Amino acid sequence: MDCESHKVIDVQIVDKRDVDLKSMRMEKLGLQRGMTSVRLRINVVELVTDASTSVKAMMARDAEYKEIFHSLDVWHKAKKLAKALSEASKKKELAELRPWKRSIVNHFWWSCEQAQGDVQKLKAIWIGVLYHVSGEHTWATSRCHHSDLTEADINDTAKTPLGVDSQAMKFLRKIVLDAKWMRSMAYYARSRHTGALENYHSVILKYAPKRTAFGFDAFKARCLLFAALDHYVHVDRQHAQPKTSSERRFHRKYNKNSQQWTVTKVKQHKTYPHISQLMHRVLLRKVKDTGSVLQKPLKSSFAQSTIAPVAPVAPPGTSSLVEQQRSRTGNSNSTVNAHTTREIDEIDDVDAR
């Protein structure tokens, strides 16, 4: 997906059997295939992913990707920060952190946006949160970037400034100045996130739900023909606006973790203009088709012979499995007569052929 336009430019489908049934390797393989395909058509200068350790190692070590800047999703990092603050604020001695949690997370988002690729600037702005929560808005090297506080802000009892030597301040200082956290700042200096890609994955689940099994060609068609087209056609939907009002529409949501209400934009309804075009092309192709209705379907593009079966061990005969089960349980009710067993073995032989 293009980071700026949010248009899908390549789709890769990875089968679990491609990676020896180790699902943890699927993301890396899919990314490698996608990068190879995309780089044949466009010049890739930056890659934005989640914080996958295998992907980070690949981008850092492989020579073919050394010219590509690797950014990580700010949303996942902010979520990790919010989770750490939420868990800590449940403790009695750290309860002072609870009213500050949302402000601290928002400050991290704002710091990444203001950095504009400068890692040192990002670190300097991020560290400033320690002064702000303690009530200091000017210090030796810098100052807070917000406007002057009003009388209402100063008298706000919901957010009490944290004491410099308080347990809450010590815990926050440990998070903000954590060495591993500070080293990872280079990945977030450009303020990238994968929200649009997550939305596209939701569209895929609409056409190919995980609880339903599909053949390879059917799954490929649902991902490429339906989900990708749906996303491409509707990616630029505008903010919804009622006909009788000039105000934009929003939807309110309650967050259990933060115990606060938030709002999200309501976009215009989908119109699906591509569906009628697809139906027209299908019917037109059928009308022009001169072949017999009994003609064989096209051969699947999925090369079954190049991929090992799901079970790495060849299946034994059903009768032998029945004998093993009977010997384990010792239950006479689990016996199978010889005639039925021979029929089952014949079916197994046919399936094997």
BATORBA-585790 format. One record per atom (N, C-alpha, C): residue in one letter; x, y, z. Coordinates in steps of 0.05 Angstrom, whole numbers, padded with zeros to 5 digits, always signed. Layout:
<pts>
AXYZ/...
</pts>
This chain:
<pts>
M+00017-00024+00000/M+00000+00000+00000/M+00018+00025+00000/D+00010+00044-00017/D+00025+00069-00017/D+00019+00085+00008/C+00040+00096+00021/C+00038+00109+00047/C+00022+00135+00045/E+00023+00149+00022/E+00011+00175+00020/E-00018+00173+00009/S-00022+00158-00013/S-00049+00156-00025/S-00066+00135-00013/H-00054+00116+00002/H-00068+00093+00014/H-00080+00075-00007/K-00069+00075-00031/K-00078+00057-00052/K-00063+00031-00051/V-00077+00008-00054/V-00064-00018-00055/V-00049-00021-00081/I-00023-00026-00079/I-00006-00029-00104/I+00003-00058-00108/D+00000-00075-00088/D+00009-00103-00092/D-00004-00120-00070/V-00012-00144-00078/V-00024-00163-00059/V-00009-00190-00062/Q+00000-00201-00039/Q+00013-00227-00039/Q-00002-00246-00021/I-00007-00270-00031/I-00020-00291-00015/I-00001-00313-00008/V+00003-00318+00017/V+00023-00337+00027/V+00009-00361+00039/D+00016-00385+00030/D+00005-00409+00041/D+00023-00419+00064/K+00010-00429+00085/K+00026-00438+00108/K+00046-00460+00101/R+00040-00475+00079/R+00058-00496+00071/R+00083-00486+00057/D+00082-00460+00050/D+00106-00447+00039/D+00129-00444+00059/V+00121-00444+00084/V+00141-00439+00106/V+00142-00462+00125/D+00139-00487+00115/D+00141-00511+00132/D+00122-00510+00155/L+00098-00500+00150/L+00076-00499+00170/L+00083-00481+00194/K+00102-00463+00192/K+00110-00445+00213/K+00098-00418+00207/S+00075-00412+00219/S+00061-00387+00211/S+00076-00362+00218/M+00094-00363+00237/M+00110-00339+00244/M+00127-00329+00221/R+00133-00346+00202/R+00150-00339+00179/R+00134-00328+00156/M+00108-00329+00157/M+00091-00321+00134/M+00093-00291+00128/E+00093-00275+00149/E+00094-00246+00145/E+00120-00238+00131/K+00142-00249+00139/K+00168-00242+00127/K+00169-00251+00098/L+00159-00275+00092/L+00159-00285+00065/L+00141-00268+00047/G+00117-00261+00057/G+00099-00244+00042/G+00111-00217+00036/L+00125-00206+00056/L+00138-00180+00052/L+00160-00182+00031/Q+00176-00203+00032/Q+00198-00206+00012/Q+00186-00208-00016/R+00165-00224-00019/R+00153-00226-00046/R+00141-00200-00055/G+00128-00186-00036/G+00116-00160-00044/G+00137-00140-00051/M+00159-00139-00036/M+00180-00119-00042/M+00193-00125-00070/T+00197-00151-00075/T+00208-00159-00101/T+00190-00150-00124/S+00164-00154-00121/S+00144-00147-00141/S+00142-00117-00145/V+00141-00102-00123/V+00137-00073-00124/V+00162-00059-00135/R+00185-00068-00127/R+00210-00055-00136/R+00216-00058-00165/L+00202-00076-00179/L+00205-00079-00207/L+00190-00056-00222/R+00171-00043-00208/R+00155-00022-00221/R+00161+00006-00210/I+00167+00008-00184/I+00171+00035-00172/I+00196+00034-00154/N+00206+00058-00148/N+00229+00061-00130/N+00219+00064-00101/V+00225+00044-00085/V+00216+00044-00057/V+00238+00058-00040/V+00230+00079-00026/V+00249+00094-00009/V+00244+00091+00020/E+00220+00081+00027/E+00213+00078+00055/E+00193+00055+00059/L+00196+00040+00080/L+00177+00018+00086/L+00167+00022+00114/V+00140+00020+00117/V+00127+00024+00143/V+00114-00002+00151/T+00121-00013+00174/T+00110-00039+00183/T+00103-00036+00213/D+00092-00058+00224/D+00090-00059+00253/D+00117-00068+00264/A+00118-00072+00291/A+00144-00077+00303/A+00151-00107+00304/S+00149-00120+00281/S+00156-00148+00278/S+00187-00151+00280/T+00196-00168+00298/T+00225-00172+00302/T+00238-00184+00278/S+00224-00203+00264/S+00236-00215+00241/S+00239-00195+00218/V+00219-00178+00215/V+00220-00158+00193/V+00241-00137+00200/K+00243-00129+00225/K+00264-00109+00233/K+00292-00121+00227/A+00296-00146+00234/A+00322-00158+00229/A+00328-00160+00199/M+00307-00167+00183/M+00311-00169+00154/M+00319-00142+00142/M+00305-00121+00150/M+00311-00095+00139/M+00338-00084+00148/A+00347-00093+00172/A+00373-00083+00182/A+00397-00098+00171/R+00393-00124+00165/R+00416-00141+00157/R+00418-00146+00127/D+00396-00147+00113/D+00397-00154+00085/D+00408-00130+00068/A+00428-00135+00052/A+00441-00114+00037/A+00422-00102+00016/E+00403-00118+00006/E+00386-00108-00015/E+00366-00086-00005/Y+00363-00084+00021/Y+00345-00064+00032/Y+00359-00041+00047/K+00385-00039+00044/K+00400-00020+00059/K+00394+00009+00051/E+00384+00013+00027/E+00377+00040+00018/E+00348+00048+00025/I+00334+00030+00038/I+00305+00036+00044/I+00303+00043+00074/F+00291+00066+00080/F+00287+00074+00107/F+00264+00058+00119/H+00268+00047+00143/H+00248+00030+00156/H+00235+00046+00179/S+00209+00051+00176/S+00193+00064+00198/S+00174+00044+00210/L+00168+00048+00235/L+00149+00031+00249/L+00123+00047+00255/D+00102+00032+00259/D+00075+00044+00264/D+00074+00058+00291/V+00069+00084+00291/V+00068+00100+00316/V+00045+00090+00333/W+00023+00082+00320/W-00001+00074+00335/W+00005+00050+00354/H+00020+00030+00344/H+00026+00008+00361/H+00044+00016+00385/K+00063+00034+00379/K+00081+00043+00401/K+00065+00059+00422/A+00046+00076+00412/A+00029+00091+00431/A+00011+00073+00447/K+00001+00052+00434/K-00016+00033+00448/K+00000+00018+00470/K+00025+00012+00464/K+00042-00001+00484/K+00047+00017+00507/L+00052+00043+00502/L+00055+00063+00523/L+00030+00066+00540/A+00007+00067+00527/A-00018+00070+00542/A-00023+00045+00559/K-00016+00022+00549/K-00020-00003+00565/K-00003-00003+00590/A+00022+00006+00587/A+00041+00007+00610/A+00031+00027+00631/L+00021+00050+00622/L+00011+00070+00641/L-00015+00061+00654/S-00032+00047+00639/S-00057+00037+00651/S-00052+00016+00672/E-00034-00003+00667/E-00028-00023+00686/E-00015-00011+00711/A+00002+00009+00707/A+00016+00021+00730/A-00004+00037+00747/S-00022+00052+00734/S-00041+00069+00749/S-00061+00054+00766/K-00063+00027+00762/K-00081+00011+00779/K-00069+00007+00807/K-00043+00011+00809/K-00030+00009+00836/K-00036+00034+00852/K-00039+00030+00878/K-00047+00052+00895/K-00026+00074+00895/E+00000+00066+00896/E+00021+00086+00898/E+00026+00101+00872/L+00014+00091+00850/L+00018+00103+00823/L-00008+00114+00812/A-00028+00117+00829/A-00055+00126+00820/A-00054+00154+00808/E-00034+00170+00816/E-00032+00197+00805/E-00028+00198+00775/L-00019+00176+00764/L-00014+00175+00735/L-00039+00174+00718/R-00061+00164+00730/R-00085+00159+00715/R-00096+00184+00700/P-00099+00206+00712/P-00109+00230+00697/P-00089+00240+00676/W-00064+00232+00678/W-00043+00242+00660/W-00039+00223+00636/K-00051+00200+00637/K-00045+00179+00617/K-00051+00189+00588/R-00074+00199+00584/R-00082+00207+00557/R-00064+00230+00547/S-00057+00248+00564/S-00040+00271+00557/S-00012+00261+00549/I-00002+00242+00564/I+00025+00231+00558/I+00026+00217+00531/V+00005+00201+00526/V+00003+00187+00500/V+00000+00207+00477/N-00017+00227+00481/N-00020+00248+00460/N+00006+00263+00456/H+00022+00267+00477/H+00047+00281+00474/H+00067+00264+00457/F+00066+00238+00460/F+00083+00221+00444/F+00075+00224+00414/W+00049+00223+00408/W+00040+00227+00381/W+00050+00254+00370/W+00046+00275+00386/W+00053+00301+00377/W+00083+00304+00373/S+00099+00291+00390/S+00128+00292+00388/S+00137+00280+00361/C+00125+00257+00354/C+00132+00244+00329/C+00125+00262+00305/E+00102+00276+00306/E+00094+00293+00284/E+00112+00317+00281/Q+00121+00328+00304/Q+00138+00352+00303/Q+00166+00346+00295/A+00176+00321+00299/A+00203+00315+00294/A+00210+00317+00264/Q+00192+00310+00246/Q+00196+00311+00217/Q+00222+00298+00208/G+00227+00274+00220/G+00250+00258+00212/G+00275+00263+00229/D+00275+00283+00246/D+00298+00289+00263/D+00296+00274+00289/V+00313+00254+00293/V+00312+00236+00316/V+00318+00252+00342/Q+00339+00269+00341/Q+00347+00284+00364/Q+00325+00303+00373/K+00312+00315+00354/K+00290+00333+00360/K+00267+00318+00373/L+00261+00294+00363/L+00240+00277+00374/L+00247+00271+00403/K+00271+00263+00409/K+00279+00256+00437/K+00276+00280+00455/A+00285+00304+00445/A+00284+00328+00462/A+00255+00336+00469/I+00237+00334+00449/I+00209+00341+00454/I+00197+00320+00472/W+00203+00295+00468/W+00191+00273+00484/W+00199+00276+00513/I+00224+00282+00519/I+00233+00284+00547/I+00220+00307+00561/G+00211+00327+00546/G+00198+00350+00558/G+00172+00343+00573/V+00161+00320+00569/V+00137+00312+00583/V+00142+00310+00613/L+00167+00303+00621/L+00174+00300+00649/L+00172+00327+00664/Y+00179+00348+00650/Y+00176+00375+00662/Y+00147+00384+00663/H+00132+00378+00642/H+00105+00387+00640/H+00087+00375+00662/V+00090+00349+00666/V+00072+00336+00686/V+00080+00344+00715/S+00104+00355+00719/S+00112+00364+00745/S+00106+00393+00750/G+00094+00406+00730/G+00086+00434+00733/G+00106+00454+00723/E+00129+00445+00712/E+00149+00463+00702/E+00146+00465+00671/H+00143+00489+00661/H+00138+00492+00632/H+00161+00507+00619/T+00182+00514+00634/T+00206+00526+00623/T+00230+00514+00639/W+00250+00504+00625/W+00273+00493+00638/W+00298+00503+00623/A+00322+00493+00631/A+00347+00505+00622/A+00351+00503+00592/T+00343+00481+00580/T+00349+00477+00552/T+00325+00482+00533/S+00301+00484+00544/S+00278+00488+00526/S+00254+00496+00542/R+00230+00494+00530/R+00205+00501+00543/R+00183+00485+00530/C+00159+00485+00543/C+00136+00472+00532/C+00127+00487+00507/H+00116+00473+00487/H+00108+00486+00463/H+00078+00494+00463/H+00064+00489+00485/H+00036+00497+00486/H+00034+00527+00492/S+00011+00538+00488/S+00006+00566+00495/S+00006+00570+00525/D+00006+00595+00533/D+00006+00601+00562/D-00019+00590+00575/L-00015+00578+00599/L-00037+00566+00613/L-00056+00587+00623/T-00082+00581+00621/T-00102+00599+00632/T-00107+00593+00661/E-00123+00610+00674/E-00129+00607+00703/E-00143+00580+00707/A-00160+00573+00688/A-00175+00547+00691/A-00156+00523+00689/D-00136+00525+00672/D-00116+00504+00670/D-00100+00501+00696/I-00093+00523+00707/I-00077+00523+00731/I-00093+00511+00755/N-00118+00518+00756/N-00135+00509+00778/N-00149+00482+00773/D-00141+00468+00751/D-00153+00442+00745/D-00144+00422+00765/T-00163+00413+00782/T-00156+00393+00803/T-00154+00365+00792/A-00164+00360+00768/A-00164+00332+00757/A-00135+00323+00751/K-00118+00343+00744/K-00090+00336+00738/K-00072+00351+00758/T-00066+00337+00779/T-00048+00348+00799/T-00019+00344+00790/P-00002+00365+00790/P+00026+00361+00782/P+00040+00339+00799/L+00056+00323+00787/L+00069+00301+00801/L+00093+00312+00816/G+00097+00302+00840/G+00120+00310+00856/G+00146+00299+00843/V+00167+00314+00844/V+00192+00305+00832/V+00202+00279+00844/D+00198+00274+00869/D+00208+00250+00883/D+00185+00230+00888/S+00162+00234+00876/S+00139+00216+00880/S+00144+00189+00865/Q+00130+00169+00874/Q+00132+00142+00861/Q+00122+00143+00833/A+00101+00159+00828/A+00090+00161+00801/A+00110+00174+00782/M+00124+00195+00792/M+00144+00209+00776/M+00168+00191+00770/K+00176+00175+00790/K+00199+00157+00786/K+00192+00136+00764/F+00167+00126+00766/F+00158+00106+00746/F+00157+00118+00718/L+00146+00142+00715/L+00144+00156+00689/L+00172+00162+00679/R+00190+00170+00696/R+00218+00176+00687/R+00231+00150+00677/K+00225+00128+00689/K+00236+00103+00680/K+00227+00095+00652/I+00201+00101+00646/I+00190+00095+00620/I+00201+00114+00599/V+00200+00140+00605/V+00208+00160+00585/V+00238+00158+00578/L+00255+00152+00597/L+00284+00152+00593/L+00295+00124+00589/D+00277+00104+00585/D+00286+00077+00581/D+00304+00075+00557/A+00327+00061+00560/A+00347+00060+00539/A+00336+00047+00513/K+00322+00025+00517/K+00311+00011+00493/K+00290+00028+00479/W+00274+00043+00495/W+00254+00060+00483/W+00267+00083+00467/M+00288+00094+00479/M+00302+00117+00465/M+00316+00107+00440/R+00327+00083+00439/R+00340+00072+00415/R+00319+00068+00393/S+00295+00062+00400/S+00274+00056+00380/S+00263+00082+00368/M+00270+00105+00378/M+00259+00130+00368/M+00264+00135+00339/A+00286+00124+00329/A+00293+00128+00300/A+00271+00117+00282/Y+00257+00097+00291/Y+00236+00085+00275/Y+00210+00102+00273/Y+00208+00122+00292/Y+00183+00137+00294/Y+00186+00166+00287/A+00210+00174+00279/A+00216+00203+00274/A+00200+00214+00251/R+00190+00197+00233/R+00174+00207+00210/R+00144+00205+00214/S+00136+00196+00238/S+00108+00195+00246/S+00091+00180+00225/R+00097+00155+00221/R+00081+00139+00202/R+00063+00119+00218/H+00041+00112+00206/H+00024+00092+00218/H+00010+00076+00196/T+00001+00052+00203/T-00010+00033+00184/T-00040+00030+00187/G-00053+00052+00196/G-00082+00051+00200/G-00098+00044+00175/A-00090+00055+00152/A-00103+00050+00127/A-00100+00020+00119/L-00077+00009+00124/L-00073-00019+00118/L-00090-00037+00136/E-00093-00030+00161/E-00110-00045+00179/E-00139-00044+00169/N-00147-00021+00159/N-00174-00018+00148/N-00178-00037+00124/Y-00157-00038+00107/Y-00159-00056+00084/Y-00161-00085+00093/H-00147-00093+00114/H-00149-00120+00124/H-00177-00126+00134/S-00190-00106+00145/S-00218-00110+00153/S-00236-00114+00129/V-00230-00101+00107/V-00246-00105+00083/V-00242-00133+00072/I-00217-00144+00074/I-00212-00171+00066/I-00229-00191+00082/L-00231-00186+00108/L-00247-00204+00125/L-00276-00204+00118/K-00285-00182+00106/K-00313-00180+00097/K-00318-00199+00074/Y-00299-00201+00055/Y-00302-00219+00032/Y-00291-00247+00036/A-00272-00250+00055/A-00260-00276+00060/A-00257-00280+00090/P-00280-00285+00104/P-00279-00289+00133/P-00262-00313+00140/K-00249-00311+00163/K-00230-00332+00172/K-00245-00358+00179/R-00270-00357+00186/R-00284-00381+00194/R-00295-00397+00170/T-00290-00387+00146/T-00299-00401+00122/T-00275-00409+00106/A-00274-00435+00097/A-00252-00445+00082/A-00257-00440+00052/F-00237-00430+00038/F-00239-00425+00009/F-00216-00439-00005/G-00221-00446-00030/G-00200-00456-00047/G-00181-00433-00054/F-00157-00440-00064/F-00137-00419-00069/F-00147-00399-00089/D-00158-00408-00111/D-00167-00389-00132/D-00190-00371-00121/A-00209-00384-00106/A-00231-00368-00095/A-00221-00347-00075/F-00202-00355-00058/F-00191-00336-00039/F-00176-00314-00053/K-00161-00321-00074/K-00146-00301-00089/K-00165-00281-00102/A-00187-00291-00113/A-00206-00273-00126/A-00219-00255-00106/R-00225-00265-00082/R-00238-00249-00062/R-00219-00227-00052/C-00193-00233-00050/C-00174-00213-00040/C-00168-00192-00062/L-00163-00202-00087/L-00155-00184-00108/L-00179-00170-00122/L-00198-00186-00129/L-00220-00176-00145/L-00240-00160-00129/F-00246-00170-00105/F-00267-00157-00089/F-00256-00138-00068/A-00239-00148-00050/A-00229-00132-00028/A-00212-00108-00038/A-00193-00114-00056/A-00175-00093-00065/A-00191-00072-00081/L-00209-00080-00098/L-00225-00061-00113/L-00244-00045-00095/D-00256-00058-00075/D-00273-00044-00056/D-00257-00022-00042/H-00233-00029-00033/H-00216-00009-00019/H-00208+00013-00038/Y-00200+00006-00062/Y-00190+00026-00081/Y-00212+00046-00089/V-00236+00037-00092/V-00258+00054-00101/V-00266+00073-00078/H-00265+00064-00053/H-00276+00079-00031/H-00255+00091-00013/V-00230+00090-00020/V-00209+00100-00002/V-00210+00130+00002/D-00220+00144-00018/D-00221+00174-00016/D-00248+00184-00007/R-00264+00168+00006/R-00290+00178+00016/R-00286+00202+00035/Q-00304+00221+00032/Q-00302+00245+00048/Q-00317+00242+00075/H-00312+00261+00092/H-00325+00262+00118/H-00355+00268+00113/A-00372+00251+00125/A-00401+00253+00120/A-00412+00279+00132/Q-00431+00290+00118/Q-00444+00315+00126/Q-00474+00314+00122/P-00490+00319+00142/P-00519+00317+00139/P-00529+00338+00118/K-00550+00331+00104/K-00561+00349+00084/K-00572+00375+00095/T-00582+00373+00120/T-00595+00397+00132/T-00577+00413+00150/S-00551+00406+00150/S-00533+00420+00168/S-00505+00421+00155/S-00490+00441+00163/S-00463+00444+00153/S-00442+00431+00171/E-00451+00419+00193/E-00433+00406+00212/E-00426+00378+00202/R-00401+00370+00208/R-00392+00343+00201/R-00403+00323+00221/R-00406+00298+00212/R-00416+00277+00230/R-00394+00262+00244/F-00399+00255+00269/F-00380+00241+00286/F-00395+00219+00300/H-00379+00198+00308/H-00390+00176+00324/H-00375+00174+00350/R-00389+00174+00372/R-00376+00173+00398/R-00371+00144+00407/K-00348+00140+00421/K-00341+00114+00431/K-00330+00117+00459/Y-00335+00096+00475/Y-00325+00096+00503/Y-00303+00076+00505/N-00280+00084+00516/N-00257+00067+00519/N-00256+00057+00548/K-00257+00031+00552/K-00257+00020+00579/K-00231+00024+00593/N-00209+00023+00578/N-00182+00025+00591/N-00178+00054+00601/S-00183+00073+00584/S-00179+00101+00593/S-00202+00113+00608/Q-00226+00099+00606/Q-00250+00108+00619/Q-00258+00136+00610/Q-00255+00140+00583/Q-00261+00166+00572/Q-00276+00162+00546/W-00292+00183+00538/W-00306+00183+00513/W-00289+00196+00492/T-00290+00185+00468/T-00276+00196+00445/T-00295+00196+00421/V-00288+00210+00400/V-00304+00211+00376/V-00287+00203+00351/T-00300+00191+00332/T-00288+00184+00307/T-00304+00195+00284/K-00291+00200+00261/K-00305+00211+00238/K-00324+00190+00226/V-00347+00200+00216/V-00365+00183+00201/V-00362+00190+00172/K-00354+00171+00155/K-00349+00176+00127/K-00375+00171+00111/Q-00375+00181+00086/Q-00397+00177+00069/Q-00402+00147+00063/H-00427+00140+00057/H-00434+00112+00052/H-00420+00103+00026/K-00414+00077+00026/K-00402+00065+00002/K-00423+00063-00020/T-00415+00067-00045/T-00433+00066-00068/T-00429+00042-00086/Y-00405+00029-00085/Y-00399+00005-00100/Y-00404+00009-00131/P-00393+00029-00143/P-00398+00033-00172/P-00384+00012-00189/H-00365-00002-00179/H-00350-00022-00195/H-00366-00048-00198/I-00386-00053-00181/I-00400-00078-00183/I-00415-00081-00209/S-00429-00060-00217/S-00444-00062-00242/S-00425-00065-00266/Q-00401-00053-00265/Q-00382-00056-00286/Q-00372-00085-00288/L-00367-00097-00264/L-00358-00125-00264/L-00379-00144-00275/M-00404-00139-00267/M-00426-00156-00277/M-00429-00153-00308/H-00426-00129-00317/H-00428-00124-00346/H-00406-00139-00361/R-00382-00138-00351/R-00360-00152-00365/R-00363-00183-00364/V-00373-00193-00341/V-00378-00222-00339/V-00399-00231-00359/L-00421-00217-00360/L-00442-00224-00379/L-00434-00221-00408/L-00418-00200-00414/L-00409-00195-00441/L-00390-00217-00450/R-00373-00226-00431/R-00354-00247-00438/R-00369-00273-00443/K-00390-00278-00428/K-00406-00302-00431/K-00420-00302-00458/V-00431-00279-00466/V-00445-00276-00491/V-00425-00282-00515/K-00401-00272-00512/K-00382-00275-00534/K-00368-00302-00534/D-00372-00318-00513/D-00359-00344-00510/D-00372-00363-00530/T-00356-00375-00547/T-00366-00394-00567/T-00361-00423-00559/G-00348-00427-00536/G-00342-00454-00528/G-00366-00469-00517/S-00363-00495-00513/S-00384-00511-00503/S-00388-00506-00473/V-00413-00510-00464/V-00419-00506-00436/V-00407-00529-00419/L-00398-00550-00433/L-00386-00573-00419/L-00356-00572-00418/Q-00344-00549-00428/Q-00315-00547-00428/Q-00304-00547-00400/K-00280-00558-00397/K-00268-00560-00371/K-00260-00532-00361/P-00262-00528-00334/P-00253-00501-00323/P-00223-00498-00326/L-00214-00473-00325/L-00186-00467-00327/L-00171-00480-00304/K-00147-00489-00309/K-00130-00502-00289/K-00123-00481-00267/S-00123-00490-00243/S-00117-00473-00220/S-00089-00462-00222/S-00085-00437-00214/S-00058-00425-00215/S-00042-00433-00191/F-00054-00449-00172/F-00040-00458-00148/F-00026-00483-00154/A+00001-00483-00153/A+00017-00506-00160/A+00018-00525-00136/Q+00000-00544-00136/Q-00001-00563-00113/Q+00024-00580-00111/S+00036-00586-00134/S+00059-00604-00134/S+00083-00592-00122/T+00084-00566-00120/T+00108-00552-00109/T+00107-00548-00079/I+00084-00554-00067/I+00080-00550-00039/I+00074-00576-00025/A+00086-00580-00002/A+00081-00604+00013/A+00053-00604+00025/P+00041-00627+00030/P+00015-00628+00042/P+00016-00617+00071/V-00008-00611+00082/V-00009-00600+00109/V+00003-00620+00129/A-00004-00646+00126/A+00007-00666+00144/A+00034-00676+00132/P+00056-00673+00146/P+00082-00681+00135/P+00085-00712+00134/V+00067-00727+00147/V+00069-00756+00148/V+00046-00768+00131/A+00053-00788+00115/A+00032-00801+00098/A+00011-00815+00115/P-00015-00813+00108/P-00036-00824+00125/P-00036-00855+00123/P-00039-00869+00146/P-00042-00898+00146/P-00071-00905+00138/G-00075-00931+00134/G-00102-00941+00127/G-00122-00936+00150/T-00147-00931+00143/T-00167-00926+00164/T-00171-00950+00182/S-00169-00975+00171/S-00173-00999+00187/S-00152-01001+00208/S-00127-00994+00202/S-00106-00996+00222/S-00110-00976+00244/L-00121-00952+00237/L-00127-00932+00258/L-00149-00942+00276/V-00169-00956+00264/V-00191-00967+00280/V-00180-00988+00299/E-00162-01005+00290/E-00150-01026+00307/E-00135-01013+00330/Q-00120-00991+00324/Q-00105-00978+00345/Q-00123-00966+00366/Q-00145-00954+00357/Q-00164-00942+00376/Q-00177-00963+00393/R-00184-00986+00380/R-00197-01008+00395/R-00178-01020+00416/S-00152-01022+00409/S-00133-01033+00427/S-00128-01014+00451/R-00130-00988+00446/R-00126-00969+00467/R-00150-00968+00487/T-00174-00967+00475/T-00198-00965+00492/T-00207-00991+00503/G-00203-01013+00488/G-00213-01039+00497/G-00243-01040+00496/N-00256-01023+00480/N-00285-01021+00479/N-00295-01038+00455/S-00312-01058+00460/S-00322-01075+00439/S-00341-01060+00421/N-00353-01038+00431/N-00371-01023+00414/N-00358-01008+00392/S-00331-01006+00392/S-00316-00991+00372/S-00307-01009+00349/T-00316-01035+00349/T-00308-01054+00328/T-00321-01046+00302/V-00308-01053+00280/V-00318-01049+00253/V-00317-01076+00239/N-00339-01084+00226/N-00339-01110+00212/N-00320-01109+00189/A-00312-01133+00180/A-00292-01136+00160/A-00300-01124+00133/H-00326-01127+00126/H-00336-01117+00101/H-00334-01086+00100/T-00342-01073+00122/T-00340-01044+00123/T-00311-01035+00122/T-00294-01049+00136/T-00265-01042+00137/T-00253-01043+00109/R-00260-01065+00094/R-00249-01068+00067/R-00259-01045+00049/E-00284-01036+00053/E-00295-01014+00037/E-00280-00988+00043/I-00274-00984+00069/I-00259-00960+00077/I-00231-00960+00065/D-00217-00984+00066/D-00191-00985+00054/D-00191-00980+00024/E-00212-00990+00011/E-00214-00985-00018/E-00217-00955-00023/I-00233-00941-00007/I-00236-00912-00010/I-00209-00898-00005/D-00194-00907+00015/D-00167-00895+00020/D-00149-00899-00004/D-00150-00923-00016/D-00133-00928-00040/D-00140-00909-00063/V-00167-00905-00067/V-00176-00887-00088/V-00166-00859-00083/D-00168-00850-00058/D-00160-00822-00051/D-00130-00820-00055/A-00115-00840-00048/A-00086-00839-00051/A-00078-00837-00080/R-00093-00851-00098/R-00087-00850-00126/R-00094-00822-00138/
</pts>
